[in-house]
Amino acid sequence: MSALNSRFLFIGEWPSALIEKWGGLHLVNLSGSEASRLTFLDVVISDMTNIENSDFKKLYTDWKKKNPYIQLIGVLDQNLSLKTIHQFHQKFHFKKILNHREDPQLESFLLQSLSMSQELNQIEQLSFLQNEQSEKLEALQNELENRVEKRAKFLSETRRKLFVSHERMEAFQRLLVQLPSAQSLEDLEKLLNENLSRVLSIQWIRILFQPDDEKFLIDVREKFDYEVHRLFLYDQNEKKGSLFLMGSEAKIFTKEETEFLQQVTESVSLRIEALLELDQLKLIKKQWQKTFQALSDPLLLIDQNYQVLQSNRSQDGEPTTCHRLLFNQDSPCVGCQLGQVFQVQQNKHTWEVRGQTIEVGKVYAHFYRDVTNEIEMQKRRLETSRFVELGTISSSLAHELNNPLAGLLTFAQMLRMDLKEEDPIRSDILEIEKAVLKCRDIIQNLLLYARDPSLDPVQSLDLVDLMQKFVKILEIPSRSKGLKVKALLSDKPIFFETRQTWLLSVWKSLGLLALQVVEDSRKKDPTVRNEIIVSLSESASVLQWNLEVDTDLTVESESDPVLNSFEKILTELECELSFERVHGRGTRAKITFRRDSRPARKP
């Protein structure tokens, strides 16, 4: 049992055995906060000392609200006058007042009090249930009487509606059976007038399409004394026209009549849609036949025996085969595949045949196209592409050979610097250096050969946007080396007239060189920053591109064959490449552009 929801509450000094026996709660006094947290009690046993406490009345009032039938047993633990006891009894209505805690009838009084509290609760609940059931019974009786009355009216109205509905249903069924026979709007109007005029008490039914229906409605209301009821006709949720119901007297259609008319309208709309589709199919057939005959290339429908069923080539009305009609031969073409895509060679011409199966094993559509000229053009393009591939291979070879050549040249120069003039292997080292320089010149020529200046014209470019492309180019190599490329870019565009591909090539080579140098330097000195920083700075007369690393670039840049090959490009771009030391040990590569007195035009 919850400590806050118990049958008994003992207040004062009580034996623990008695409390445990009855499973009650025990409060020595009312000074704590536990008494205010009690929720539901049936019996409270307390000595008069605690009852005299000013807090008891408030607590007892709260307990009484939660259980109006709570029972109170008092114990005279002190000498009290009868007047005082009487006052207490008037306030709290004791079930029993004991002379002392050891009263032999205590347990009996506890059982009586508990039984009294529960019995009073049950009586209250029973009374509530009786009143509730009486109210429900009275409501059910009233509802039953209303239902009986409504049922009688409903049955009478239902019999009438059944007769009307049966009559309408028969008319609707007759209409549905006859609708497929209607071949025009006049036929539809005739059927509607014959089947619906008497059922709906109307005199005339008319069908018109937009915009004629609007004009008709205006004319009828102006010239004739008719009451007009209009229903809209739809074709796939699109309004197409109107169905007019006209009578000599004003008539308001009931809900059932409106629903019936809605069914009629839907059926008429479907039949009109079918008539329109039939007309459309006839028109499409004519157009298809004209289109079929207008095709310049042969188009044939054939069967599995190569017999031509239909063709846009003249057949003189006699049955023939596709190979006889097109190529004047008695046997099928070599490599013919019914319903597939294939090529045939006939009379020094190549024909591409695109086949489509229309009916499996029965009918095939073959479209013939002479591709002789296209094949010749393709051969010419292949021959031309060899020159393009040669340029691509040249560029690839240059990029693949530059790094090892740079290493060879660097090591050869370092060995030469360490050797004395009289050293016997010095001549061999000089030959190696000479061979590397020769290879460098060959690569420079390859780069110049691969580059087409006409494909990279001078144009106004946003260098900020070009820098973003450059950073993306370096993403993969920098990530593979565990390095970072940091770009310090302006929020506003910087326009300059230059050659995009050439400038990107210079930037890319400098960036790859910087990545390699930083990677090598970090292997020797882990304190070297693992990033390169690129930025743009500008003034009224000068625009400068900067690449900054936390190591020395000058030695590698002087011996890098790729950078040396850019000498002509830098001259063409009218810019200068230079290096300077920064931050004590770092290097900044600068490309400086001289601006014209006029600002660069925006593209």
C-alpha positions as CSV (number, residue, x, y, z in Angstrom):
1,M,0.0,0.0,0.0
2,S,1.3,3.5,-0.9
3,A,2.6,5.5,2.0
4,L,0.3,8.4,0.9
5,N,-2.8,6.4,0.3
6,S,-3.7,4.2,3.3
7,R,-6.8,3.0,5.2
8,F,-5.6,4.0,8.7
9,L,-3.6,6.9,10.1
10,F,-2.3,6.7,13.7
11,I,-1.3,10.1,15.2
12,G,0.6,10.2,18.5
13,E,2.5,7.5,20.5
14,W,1.3,4.1,19.3
15,P,2.9,0.7,19.5
16,S,4.6,-0.3,16.2
17,A,3.1,-3.8,16.4
18,L,-0.4,-2.3,16.3
19,I,0.4,-0.1,13.3
20,E,2.1,-3.0,11.4
21,K,-0.9,-5.2,12.1
22,W,-3.4,-2.8,10.6
23,G,-1.1,-1.6,7.8
24,G,-1.5,2.0,8.7
25,L,0.5,5.2,8.6
26,H,2.0,6.7,11.7
27,L,2.6,10.3,12.6
28,V,4.0,11.2,16.0
29,N,2.9,14.8,15.6
30,L,1.7,17.2,12.9
31,S,4.8,19.4,12.7
32,G,6.3,17.7,9.6
33,S,5.3,18.1,6.0
34,E,4.4,14.5,5.5
35,A,0.8,15.0,6.9
36,S,0.0,17.5,4.1
37,R,1.0,15.0,1.4
38,L,-1.5,12.3,2.5
39,T,-4.2,11.7,-0.2
40,F,-6.9,9.3,0.9
41,L,-7.7,8.0,4.4
42,D,-10.6,5.9,5.7
43,V,-9.9,6.1,9.5
44,V,-7.8,8.5,11.6
45,I,-6.9,7.6,15.2
46,S,-5.4,10.5,17.2
47,D,-5.0,11.6,20.8
48,M,-6.7,14.8,21.9
49,T,-3.3,16.6,22.2
50,N,-2.8,16.5,18.4
51,I,-6.5,17.2,17.8
52,E,-6.1,20.4,19.8
53,N,-3.2,21.4,17.4
54,S,-4.3,24.3,15.2
55,D,-2.9,22.5,12.1
56,F,-5.2,19.5,12.6
57,K,-8.4,21.2,11.6
58,K,-6.9,22.3,8.3
59,L,-5.4,18.9,7.6
60,Y,-8.6,17.1,8.6
61,T,-10.6,19.4,6.3
62,D,-8.3,18.5,3.3
63,W,-8.7,14.8,4.2
64,K,-12.5,15.2,4.4
65,K,-12.6,16.8,0.9
66,K,-10.8,13.7,-0.5
67,N,-13.0,11.3,1.4
68,P,-16.2,12.8,2.8
69,Y,-16.8,9.6,4.8
70,I,-13.6,9.5,6.7
71,Q,-14.0,8.3,10.3
72,L,-12.2,9.9,13.3
73,I,-11.4,8.1,16.6
74,G,-10.1,10.1,19.5
75,V,-8.1,9.1,22.6
76,L,-8.3,11.0,25.9
77,D,-4.6,11.2,26.8
78,Q,-5.3,14.0,29.3
79,N,-8.1,15.1,31.6
80,L,-10.5,17.2,29.5
81,S,-13.8,18.6,30.6
82,L,-17.0,17.3,29.1
83,K,-17.6,20.7,27.5
84,T,-14.3,20.6,25.7
85,I,-15.0,17.0,24.5
86,H,-18.4,18.1,23.3
87,Q,-16.9,21.0,21.4
88,F,-14.4,18.7,19.7
89,H,-17.2,16.3,18.8
90,Q,-19.2,19.1,17.2
91,K,-16.2,20.1,15.1
92,F,-15.0,16.7,14.0
93,H,-17.9,14.2,14.6
94,F,-15.9,11.5,16.3
95,K,-16.9,7.9,15.5
96,K,-15.7,6.9,19.0
97,I,-13.7,8.5,21.9
98,L,-11.5,6.1,23.9
99,N,-10.4,6.6,27.4
100,H,-6.9,5.3,26.7
101,R,-4.7,3.7,24.0
102,E,-5.0,0.2,25.6
103,D,-8.8,0.1,25.3
104,P,-9.6,-3.6,24.5
105,Q,-12.3,-2.5,22.1
106,L,-9.9,-0.5,19.9
107,E,-9.5,-3.1,17.2
108,S,-13.3,-3.6,17.1
109,F,-13.8,0.2,16.8
110,L,-11.2,0.2,14.0
111,L,-13.1,-2.4,12.0
112,Q,-16.4,-0.7,12.6
113,S,-15.0,2.7,11.4
114,L,-13.4,1.2,8.3
115,S,-16.6,-0.7,7.5
116,M,-18.7,2.5,8.1
117,S,-16.4,4.5,5.8
118,Q,-16.6,2.0,3.0
119,E,-20.3,1.4,3.4
120,L,-21.0,5.1,3.1
121,N,-18.8,5.3,0.0
122,Q,-20.6,2.4,-1.6
123,I,-24.0,3.8,-0.8
124,E,-23.1,7.1,-2.4
125,Q,-21.7,5.3,-5.5
126,L,-24.9,3.1,-5.7
127,S,-27.1,6.2,-5.5
128,F,-25.1,7.9,-8.2
129,L,-25.4,4.8,-10.4
130,Q,-29.1,4.6,-9.8
131,N,-29.7,8.2,-10.8
132,E,-27.5,7.8,-13.8
133,Q,-29.3,4.7,-15.0
134,S,-32.7,6.3,-14.5
135,E,-31.6,9.3,-16.6
136,K,-30.3,7.0,-19.3
137,L,-33.5,4.9,-19.3
138,E,-35.7,8.0,-19.7
139,A,-33.5,9.2,-22.5
140,L,-33.7,5.9,-24.3
141,Q,-37.4,5.8,-24.0
142,N,-37.7,9.3,-25.5
143,E,-35.3,8.3,-28.3
144,L,-37.3,5.2,-29.0
145,E,-40.5,7.1,-29.3
146,N,-38.8,9.6,-31.7
147,R,-37.4,6.8,-33.8
148,V,-40.7,5.0,-34.1
149,E,-42.3,8.2,-35.4
150,K,-39.4,8.9,-37.8
151,R,-39.4,5.3,-38.9
152,A,-43.1,5.6,-40.0
153,K,-42.4,8.8,-41.9
154,F,-39.3,7.3,-43.4
155,L,-41.0,4.1,-44.6
156,S,-43.7,6.2,-46.3
157,E,-41.1,8.4,-48.0
158,T,-39.0,5.4,-49.0
159,R,-41.9,3.8,-50.8
160,R,-42.4,6.9,-52.8
161,K,-38.7,7.3,-53.6
162,L,-38.4,3.7,-54.5
163,F,-41.1,4.1,-57.1
164,V,-39.5,7.2,-58.5
165,S,-36.0,5.7,-58.4
166,H,-37.2,2.6,-60.1
167,E,-38.8,4.6,-62.9
168,R,-35.6,6.7,-63.3
169,M,-33.4,3.6,-63.2
170,E,-35.4,2.0,-66.0
171,A,-35.0,5.3,-68.0
172,F,-31.3,5.4,-67.3
173,Q,-30.8,1.8,-68.3
174,R,-32.6,2.3,-71.6
175,L,-30.4,5.4,-72.1
176,L,-27.2,3.5,-71.4
177,V,-28.1,0.7,-73.8
178,Q,-28.9,3.2,-76.6
179,L,-26.0,5.6,-76.0
180,P,-23.4,3.5,-78.0
181,S,-25.6,3.7,-81.1
182,A,-25.5,7.6,-81.1
183,Q,-23.1,8.8,-83.8
184,S,-23.6,12.5,-83.4
185,L,-24.9,15.2,-81.0
186,E,-28.3,15.2,-82.7
187,D,-28.6,11.5,-81.9
188,L,-27.7,12.1,-78.2
189,E,-30.2,14.9,-77.9
190,K,-32.9,12.7,-79.4
191,L,-32.2,9.8,-77.0
192,L,-32.2,12.2,-74.0
193,N,-35.5,13.7,-74.9
194,E,-37.1,10.3,-75.4
195,N,-36.0,8.8,-72.1
196,L,-35.8,11.7,-69.7
197,S,-38.5,14.3,-70.5
198,R,-41.3,12.5,-68.8
199,V,-39.2,11.3,-65.8
200,L,-37.9,14.8,-65.0
201,S,-41.1,16.7,-66.1
202,I,-39.2,18.8,-68.6
203,Q,-39.9,19.7,-72.2
204,W,-36.7,20.1,-74.1
205,I,-33.0,18.9,-73.8
206,R,-30.1,20.5,-75.8
207,I,-26.3,19.9,-75.9
208,L,-23.9,22.6,-76.9
209,F,-20.1,23.0,-76.8
210,Q,-18.2,26.1,-75.7
211,P,-18.5,29.0,-76.5
212,D,-21.9,28.3,-78.2
213,D,-23.5,27.2,-74.9
214,E,-23.0,30.7,-73.4
215,K,-24.6,32.4,-76.4
216,F,-27.5,29.9,-76.4
217,L,-28.2,30.5,-72.7
218,I,-28.4,34.3,-73.3
219,D,-30.7,33.9,-76.3
220,V,-33.1,31.5,-74.6
221,R,-33.5,33.7,-71.6
222,E,-34.1,36.8,-73.8
223,K,-36.4,35.4,-76.4
224,F,-38.3,32.5,-74.8
225,D,-40.3,32.1,-71.7
226,Y,-38.4,28.9,-70.5
227,E,-37.0,27.9,-67.2
228,V,-33.4,26.7,-68.0
229,H,-31.4,24.3,-65.8
230,R,-27.8,24.0,-66.9
231,L,-25.4,21.0,-66.4
232,F,-21.7,21.2,-67.4
233,L,-20.1,18.5,-69.5
234,Y,-16.4,17.7,-68.8
235,D,-13.7,15.9,-70.8
236,Q,-11.0,14.7,-68.4
237,N,-11.8,17.4,-65.8
238,E,-11.8,20.1,-68.5
239,K,-15.1,21.9,-69.1
240,K,-16.2,21.2,-72.7
241,G,-19.8,22.3,-73.0
242,S,-23.3,22.3,-71.4
243,L,-26.4,20.1,-71.1
244,F,-29.6,22.4,-71.0
245,L,-32.9,21.1,-69.5
246,M,-35.8,23.4,-70.3
247,G,-39.4,23.5,-69.0
248,S,-42.4,25.8,-69.1
249,E,-42.5,26.1,-65.3
250,A,-40.0,26.8,-62.7
251,K,-38.6,23.6,-61.2
252,I,-36.2,23.1,-58.4
253,F,-34.5,19.7,-58.6
254,T,-34.3,17.6,-55.4
255,K,-31.0,16.1,-54.1
256,E,-32.0,12.7,-55.6
257,E,-32.9,14.3,-59.0
258,T,-29.6,16.3,-59.0
259,E,-27.6,13.1,-58.3
260,F,-29.6,11.3,-61.1
261,L,-28.8,14.1,-63.5
262,Q,-25.2,14.0,-62.5
263,Q,-25.0,10.3,-63.5
264,V,-26.7,11.1,-66.8
265,T,-24.3,14.0,-67.4
266,E,-21.3,11.7,-66.7
267,S,-22.6,9.1,-69.1
268,V,-23.3,11.7,-71.8
269,S,-19.8,13.2,-71.2
270,L,-18.2,9.8,-71.7
271,R,-20.1,9.2,-75.0
272,I,-19.2,12.7,-76.2
273,E,-15.6,12.0,-75.3
274,A,-15.7,8.8,-77.3
275,L,-17.2,10.6,-80.3
276,L,-14.5,13.3,-80.1
277,E,-11.8,10.6,-79.7
278,L,-13.2,8.8,-82.7
279,D,-13.0,11.9,-84.8
280,Q,-9.6,12.6,-83.4
281,L,-8.4,9.1,-84.3
282,K,-9.7,9.5,-87.8
283,L,-7.8,12.8,-88.1
284,I,-4.7,11.2,-86.6
285,K,-4.9,8.3,-89.0
286,K,-5.0,10.8,-92.0
287,Q,-2.1,12.8,-90.5
288,W,-0.1,9.6,-89.9
289,Q,-0.7,8.4,-93.4
290,K,0.5,11.7,-94.8
291,T,3.5,11.7,-92.4
292,F,4.3,8.1,-93.3
293,Q,4.2,8.9,-97.0
294,A,6.2,12.1,-96.5
295,L,9.3,10.4,-95.0
296,S,12.3,10.6,-97.3
297,D,13.9,7.5,-95.9
298,P,12.2,4.1,-96.4
299,L,9.9,2.9,-93.7
300,L,8.4,-0.5,-94.0
301,L,6.0,-2.7,-92.1
302,I,6.8,-6.4,-92.8
303,D,5.9,-9.8,-91.6
304,Q,8.1,-12.8,-90.6
305,N,8.4,-13.8,-94.3
306,Y,9.7,-10.3,-95.3
307,Q,6.4,-9.5,-97.0
308,V,5.8,-5.8,-97.1
309,L,2.5,-4.9,-95.4
310,Q,2.8,-1.2,-95.7
311,S,5.4,1.1,-97.0
312,N,6.1,4.7,-98.0
313,R,7.7,3.4,-101.2
314,S,5.5,2.7,-104.3
315,Q,4.5,-0.9,-104.6
316,D,2.2,-0.7,-107.6
317,G,-0.4,-2.5,-105.6
318,E,1.3,-5.9,-105.8
319,P,2.7,-8.0,-102.9
320,T,6.4,-7.9,-102.6
321,T,9.3,-8.3,-100.1
322,C,11.4,-5.7,-98.5
323,H,14.6,-6.8,-100.2
324,R,12.9,-6.8,-103.6
325,L,11.3,-3.4,-103.1
326,L,14.4,-1.6,-101.8
327,F,17.3,-3.4,-103.4
328,N,15.8,-5.4,-106.2
329,Q,17.1,-8.7,-105.0
330,D,15.5,-12.1,-104.5
331,S,16.9,-13.1,-101.1
332,P,17.0,-11.3,-97.8
333,C,19.8,-9.0,-97.1
334,V,23.0,-10.4,-95.5
335,G,22.8,-9.7,-91.7
336,C,19.1,-8.9,-91.6
337,Q,17.6,-9.2,-88.2
338,L,13.9,-8.8,-87.9
339,G,12.9,-6.2,-85.3
340,Q,16.5,-5.4,-84.3
341,V,19.1,-2.7,-85.1
342,F,21.6,-3.7,-87.7
343,Q,23.5,-2.6,-90.8
344,V,23.4,-3.9,-94.4
345,Q,25.7,-3.3,-97.3
346,Q,24.0,-2.8,-100.7
347,N,25.3,-1.2,-103.9
348,K,28.3,0.3,-102.2
349,H,26.0,2.0,-99.7
350,T,25.7,1.3,-96.0
351,W,22.2,1.3,-94.6
352,E,21.4,1.5,-90.9
353,V,18.2,-0.4,-90.1
354,R,16.3,0.3,-86.9
355,G,13.8,-2.4,-86.3
356,Q,10.9,-2.5,-83.8
357,T,8.7,-5.5,-83.0
358,I,5.0,-4.5,-83.3
359,E,3.5,-7.9,-82.9
360,V,5.8,-10.7,-81.6
361,G,6.5,-13.1,-84.4
362,K,4.1,-11.4,-86.8
363,V,4.8,-7.7,-87.7
364,Y,7.9,-5.6,-87.6
365,A,8.7,-2.0,-88.4
366,H,12.0,-1.3,-90.2
367,F,13.3,2.2,-90.8
368,Y,16.2,2.4,-93.3
369,R,18.7,5.2,-93.3
370,D,21.7,5.7,-95.6
371,V,24.7,6.3,-93.4
372,T,27.4,6.0,-96.0
373,N,28.3,9.7,-95.7
374,E,28.2,9.6,-91.9
375,I,30.7,6.7,-91.8
376,E,33.0,8.6,-94.1
377,M,32.8,11.6,-91.9
378,Q,33.5,9.5,-88.9
379,K,36.6,8.1,-90.5
380,R,37.8,11.7,-91.1
381,R,37.1,12.6,-87.5
382,L,39.1,9.7,-86.3
383,E,42.0,10.8,-88.4
384,T,41.7,14.3,-87.1
385,S,41.4,13.1,-83.5
386,R,44.8,11.5,-83.8
387,F,46.4,15.0,-83.9
388,V,44.3,16.0,-80.9
389,E,45.4,12.8,-79.0
390,L,49.0,13.6,-79.9
391,G,48.6,17.0,-78.2
392,T,47.0,15.4,-75.2
393,I,49.7,12.7,-75.0
394,S,52.4,15.4,-75.3
395,S,50.8,17.3,-72.4
396,S,50.5,14.1,-70.3
397,L,54.1,13.1,-71.0
398,A,55.3,16.6,-70.0
399,H,53.5,16.5,-66.7
400,E,54.6,12.9,-66.0
401,L,58.3,13.6,-66.8
402,N,58.7,17.0,-65.2
403,N,58.9,15.8,-61.5
404,P,61.5,13.0,-62.1
405,L,63.5,15.3,-64.4
406,A,63.5,18.0,-61.7
407,G,64.8,15.4,-59.2
408,L,67.4,14.2,-61.6
409,L,68.5,17.7,-62.4
410,T,68.6,18.7,-58.7
411,F,70.6,15.7,-57.7
412,A,73.0,16.1,-60.6
413,Q,73.6,19.7,-59.7
414,M,74.1,18.9,-56.0
415,L,76.6,16.1,-56.9
416,R,78.5,18.5,-59.3
417,M,78.7,21.2,-56.5
418,D,80.2,18.6,-54.1
419,L,82.8,17.4,-56.6
420,K,86.2,18.9,-57.2
421,E,87.3,20.0,-60.6
422,E,89.8,17.2,-60.9
423,D,87.3,14.5,-59.8
424,P,87.1,11.7,-62.5
425,I,83.3,11.3,-62.3
426,R,82.7,15.1,-62.7
427,S,82.5,14.8,-66.4
428,D,79.9,12.0,-66.1
429,I,77.8,14.2,-63.8
430,L,78.1,17.0,-66.4
431,E,76.9,14.6,-69.1
432,I,73.9,13.6,-66.9
433,E,73.0,17.3,-66.3
434,K,73.4,18.0,-70.0
435,A,71.0,15.1,-70.9
436,V,68.4,16.2,-68.3
437,L,68.5,19.8,-69.7
438,K,68.0,18.4,-73.2
439,C,65.0,16.4,-71.9
440,R,63.7,19.6,-70.4
441,D,64.0,21.4,-73.7
442,I,62.1,18.5,-75.4
443,I,59.3,18.7,-72.8
444,Q,59.1,22.5,-73.3
445,N,58.7,21.9,-77.0
446,L,56.0,19.3,-76.2
447,L,54.1,21.8,-74.0
448,L,54.3,24.4,-76.7
449,Y,53.1,21.9,-79.3
450,A,50.2,20.7,-77.1
451,R,49.0,24.2,-76.4
452,D,46.8,25.9,-79.0
453,P,46.7,29.7,-78.5
454,S,43.6,30.1,-80.6
455,L,41.7,28.0,-78.1
456,D,42.7,30.3,-75.2
457,P,41.9,33.9,-76.3
458,V,42.4,37.0,-74.2
459,Q,39.2,37.7,-72.4
460,S,37.9,39.5,-69.3
461,L,38.0,37.1,-66.4
462,D,37.0,37.2,-62.7
463,L,40.3,36.2,-61.1
464,V,38.5,35.4,-57.8
465,D,36.4,32.8,-59.6
466,L,39.5,31.6,-61.4
467,M,41.3,31.2,-58.0
468,Q,38.4,29.1,-56.7
469,K,38.9,26.8,-59.7
470,F,42.6,26.7,-59.0
471,V,42.0,25.7,-55.4
472,K,39.7,22.8,-56.5
473,I,42.4,21.6,-58.9
474,L,44.8,21.3,-55.9
475,E,42.3,19.5,-53.7
476,I,43.1,15.9,-54.7
477,P,47.0,16.2,-54.6
478,S,46.9,18.2,-51.4
479,R,44.6,15.8,-49.7
480,S,46.7,12.8,-50.7
481,K,49.8,14.5,-49.2
482,G,47.9,15.4,-46.0
483,L,48.3,19.2,-46.7
484,K,45.9,22.1,-46.9
485,V,45.4,24.9,-49.5
486,K,44.1,28.1,-47.8
487,A,42.7,30.8,-50.1
488,L,42.3,34.4,-49.0
489,L,39.9,35.7,-51.5
490,S,37.9,39.0,-51.8
491,D,34.1,38.9,-51.6
492,K,34.0,41.1,-54.7
493,P,35.0,40.0,-58.2
494,I,38.3,41.2,-59.7
495,F,38.2,41.4,-63.5
496,F,41.3,41.3,-65.6
497,E,41.9,40.6,-69.3
498,T,44.1,37.6,-69.7
499,R,44.3,34.0,-71.0
500,Q,42.5,31.6,-68.7
501,T,44.2,28.2,-69.6
502,W,47.7,29.7,-69.6
503,L,47.3,31.4,-66.3
504,L,45.8,28.3,-64.7
505,S,48.7,26.3,-66.0
506,V,51.2,28.6,-64.3
507,W,49.3,28.6,-61.0
508,K,48.9,24.9,-61.1
509,S,52.6,24.2,-61.6
510,L,53.5,26.6,-58.8
511,G,50.9,25.0,-56.5
512,L,52.2,21.4,-57.2
513,L,55.7,22.6,-56.7
514,A,54.8,24.2,-53.4
515,L,52.9,21.0,-52.2
516,Q,55.9,18.8,-53.0
517,V,58.4,21.2,-51.2
518,V,56.2,21.5,-48.1
519,E,55.8,17.7,-48.0
520,D,59.5,17.2,-48.2
521,S,60.3,19.9,-45.7
522,R,57.8,18.4,-43.1
523,K,59.6,15.1,-43.3
524,K,62.7,16.9,-42.1
525,D,61.1,19.5,-39.8
526,P,57.6,18.6,-38.4
527,T,57.1,22.2,-37.3
528,V,56.7,23.4,-40.9
529,R,53.1,24.4,-41.4
530,N,51.2,21.8,-43.5
531,E,49.5,24.4,-45.7
532,I,50.1,26.8,-48.6
533,I,48.3,30.1,-48.7
534,V,47.2,31.7,-51.9
535,S,45.7,35.2,-52.2
536,L,45.1,38.2,-54.5
537,S,46.0,41.8,-53.8
538,E,45.4,44.8,-56.0
539,S,46.1,48.5,-56.4
540,A,45.3,51.1,-59.0
541,S,48.2,50.1,-61.3
542,V,49.2,46.6,-60.1
543,L,47.4,43.3,-59.6
544,Q,49.4,40.6,-57.7
545,W,48.9,36.9,-57.2
546,N,50.6,35.4,-54.1
547,L,51.5,31.9,-53.0
548,E,53.1,31.6,-49.5
549,V,54.7,28.6,-47.8
550,D,56.5,28.1,-44.5
551,T,59.7,26.8,-46.3
552,D,62.2,27.7,-49.0
553,L,60.9,27.6,-52.6
554,T,63.8,29.5,-54.3
555,V,66.1,26.5,-54.9
556,E,63.5,24.2,-56.3
557,S,61.9,26.9,-58.4
558,E,65.2,27.7,-60.1
559,S,65.7,24.1,-61.1
560,D,62.1,23.2,-61.9
561,P,61.8,22.5,-65.7
562,V,58.1,23.2,-65.8
563,L,58.4,26.7,-64.3
564,N,61.3,27.4,-66.7
565,S,59.1,26.4,-69.6
566,F,56.5,29.0,-68.6
567,E,58.9,31.8,-69.5
568,K,57.2,32.4,-72.9
569,I,53.7,32.2,-71.3
570,L,54.6,34.8,-68.7
571,T,55.9,37.0,-71.4
572,E,52.7,36.6,-73.4
573,L,50.6,37.3,-70.4
574,E,52.6,40.4,-69.7
575,C,53.4,39.5,-66.1
576,E,56.4,38.8,-63.9
577,L,57.2,35.8,-61.6
578,S,59.3,36.5,-58.6
579,F,60.2,35.0,-55.1
580,E,60.8,36.7,-51.8
581,R,61.6,35.6,-48.3
582,V,59.0,36.2,-45.6
583,H,58.6,35.4,-41.9
584,G,62.3,34.7,-41.5
585,R,62.2,31.2,-43.2
586,G,59.1,31.2,-45.5
587,T,58.8,32.1,-49.2
588,R,56.3,34.0,-51.2
589,A,55.9,33.4,-55.0
590,K,54.5,36.5,-56.7
591,I,53.0,36.9,-60.2
592,T,52.6,40.7,-60.9
593,F,50.3,42.0,-63.6
594,R,50.6,45.6,-64.8
595,R,47.2,47.1,-65.2
596,D,46.3,49.4,-68.1
597,S,45.0,52.9,-67.2
598,R,41.5,51.7,-68.1
599,P,39.7,49.2,-65.9
600,A,39.1,45.7,-67.2
601,R,35.7,45.3,-68.8
602,K,33.2,43.0,-67.2
603,P,32.2,40.0,-69.4
